[in-house]
Amino acid sequence: MGIFGLSRGGRHRDRLGPRFKALFWGQAISQVGDYIAYITVPLFVVSISESTLSLGLAYALETVPGLLLGLVGGVLLDRLPLRSVLVVADIARAIAFFALGFVALDPNPSTLLLVFLLSFIIGSFSSVFQNGLYALVPSLVRGSQITVANSRIATSQQFALVVGPFLAGWLASFFGVAPGFFINGLTFLASAVSIVLVGRVPVRLEGGDRSSFAAEAWHGLRFLWNEPRLRASTIAAATANAAVGFLESTLVIIGTDLLGASESQLGILFMTLGLGGIVGALFAPFLVRHFGLGRVLTGGLFVFGVMFLLAVRSTYGFVAISIFFAMFVGLSLVNVPLATIRQTYTPSPMLGRVISAARTIGWSTLPVGALLGTALADNTSYRQVAELAPLLLVITAIGLLFTPIWSQTFGEGARRRVTPENAKTT
């Protein structure tokens, strides 16, 4: 990502500053807990329900709140101190995971319903937190360092994907799933402390400029639609996430049923995903500087889709591990520039609303893909559905070749050849 010396030595790290470093370390700890839950929640659901649809429903209930709260939450993020909003979201999620831990200690016939309810609560506050996190980053670093900051966050997330599933599998094997839930609750408290250490962040929307909630939400949505790069990237994210929703909600099944991996081998596959994500995140700023935000995003999406298709047709072994590694290299090359595009082409006073609107639309298809894909898999063949999903990713990448994402979306500091098609862009 440049931050570990891929470009101009270690100077990028110094430019990020102590406030971002406080945020980063809190997120690094919290994300390990997230990926412990990434394994323990599906394992818990599978242990109390034999339906694949239950996995899809639990996943959907974590993502649906983003649709319900996205636009309203975006206005709040622009009106209220970001630090306070993020701290409250962390504490609420900690309480919910502590509750899940107690539920897992003594499961009963109503346990599944409680899991669904707590998943919805966790998803609600996670939606507000993630939108606020990316709205906060531009307040902590300079514009030229936004991609580097996003890549560092992505690196910590992928590192968590290496460590978290391993810890989750080890804990579940010896102690059951409850300890994983309690540990995740503690990591959210650590994140809350780190947000406090960031210091004061100004409210970007001054009181005299405020209008009604609905008007401000509509203003953010209208800006998102009228800015061609934001519009194209948001539509692409929504289309691709239909496939990603199915992938994320059933990744355990892909590993065990399609690839034939054992529980211990499944842990190795998840670690491989994280390692691939780390490599992609590390190289993202370097590639962005040479090819631009939009072209890196498009190429990453194409790689992710092709590798996803090869993954579901493979069997566990060195080749499958290599494919999973490359798949998440591509995913990181999508996520880092996607976040930077939103932060770069949105005015500061509107970051909360526009980022929330973009993520709301982009994530709207996650629960659809999870529910529709798992329902079809229950009634037809899981393999057939798993082979259709990556084709949607490839088609989306090809479609981006004909949009401003490919021809005009470069970002600050990107080296590009000036041509008639991009001479008037910034």
C-alpha positions, 0 to 999 in steps of 0.5 A, a space after each residue: 500500500 505504499 505505507 510500508 515502503 513501496 513508495 518513497 520509503 517510510 515517509 507515507 507513514 509519518 504523513 498520516 499523523 498520530 490521530 489517524 494512527 490512533 484510529 488505525 490501531 483501534 480498527 485493527 483490534 476491532 477487525 480481528 474480533 469481526 473475523 472471529 464472529 465471521 466464523 462463529 456466527 455461521 457455525 452457531 447458526 449451522 449448529 442450531 439450524 440445518 437450513 442454508 436459508 438460515 445462514 442467508 437470513 442471518 447475513 441479510 439481517 446484518 446488512 438490511 439495516 444499511 438500507 433502512 438507516 443509510 440516508 438518515 444516518 448520513 444526515 446525522 453524521 454531517 450534523 453531529 460530532 463524528 467521534 460521539 456517533 462512532 463511540 456510541 455505535 461501538 458500545 452498542 455493538 459490544 453489548 450486542 455481542 456480549 448478549 450473543 455470548 450469553 445466548 450461545 452458552 445456553 441455546 434453546 428453541 428460541 435461540 435462532 430468533 434471538 440470533 436474528 434480532 441481535 444480528 439486526 442490531 449489530 448490522 444497524 450500528 455497524 452501518 452507521 459506524 462504517 459510514 462514519 469511519 470513511 467520512 472521518 478519514 479525510 478529516 485526519 489526513 491530507 488529500 494526497 494521503 487518503 488512498 494510503 490511509 484507506 489502504 492501511 485500513 484495508 490491510 488491517 482488515 485483511 490481516 484480521 481475516 488471517 488471524 480471526 478465523 484461525 482464532 475462531 476455529 481454535 476457540 470453537 474447537 475447544 470452548 465452543 462459539 461463546 468465547 468468540 462472541 465475548 472477545 468480539 465485544 471486547 474488541 469493540 470497546 477497544 475501538 471506542 477508546 481509540 476513537 476517543 483518542 482521535 480527538 475533536 472532529 468538527 461538525 462539517 454542516 454548520 447550523 445556519 446551513 441546515 434544512 430539513 432532514 429529508 432535504 439534506 438527505 435528498 441533496 446528498 442523494 442528488 449529488 451522488 447521482 449527478 456526479 458521474 464517477 460516483 454514480 457509476 461506481 455506486 451502480 457497479 458496487 450494487 451489481 457486484 454485491 449481489 454476487 458478494 452477498 451470496 459468497 460471504 453468506 455461504 463461504 463456509 459451504 464453498 470451502 467444505 462442500 465444493 472444495 472438500 476442505 476439512 475444518 482445519 483446512 477451512 481455516 487455512 483457506 480463510 487465512 489465504 483470503 486474508 493474505 491475498 487481501 493484504 497483498 492487494 491492499 499493499 499494492 493498491 496505492 502504487 497501482 493507483 498512482 500509475 493507473 488511476 483509481 478507476 482502472 485499478 478498481 475495474 481490473 480488481 473487479 475483473 480479477 475477483 470475478 474470474 478467480 471466484 469462478 475458478 474457485 468454485 470449480 476447484 478442489 482443495 489443494 495448492 491450486 485452490 489455495 492460490 486461486 483464493 489468494 488471487 481472488 482477494 488480491 482482486 477484492 482489495 484492489 476494488 475496495 481501496 479505490 472505491 472508498 477513495 473515489 467517494 472521499 475524493 469527489 465529494 465536498 467535505 460538508 457532504 461526506 456523511 450523506 454521500 458516503 452513506 447514500 453510496 454505501 446504502 445503494 451499493 450494499 442494497 443487493 447484499 441481502 438480496 444476493 444472500 437470500 436469493 442465492 441461498 434459497 435457490 441453492 436449497 431448491 436446486 444445486 448449490 454448485 450451479 448458483 455458485 458458478 453463476 454468481 462470479 459471472 455477474 462480477 465479470 460482466 460488471 467489470 466489463 461494463 465499467 470500461 464504457 463509463 467515466 470510471 475507466 476514462 476519467 477517474 484518476 484521483 490526486 497524484 495519479 500519473 496519467 497520459 493526457 488524452 482528449 478524453 481526460 484533458 478536462 477532468 480533475 
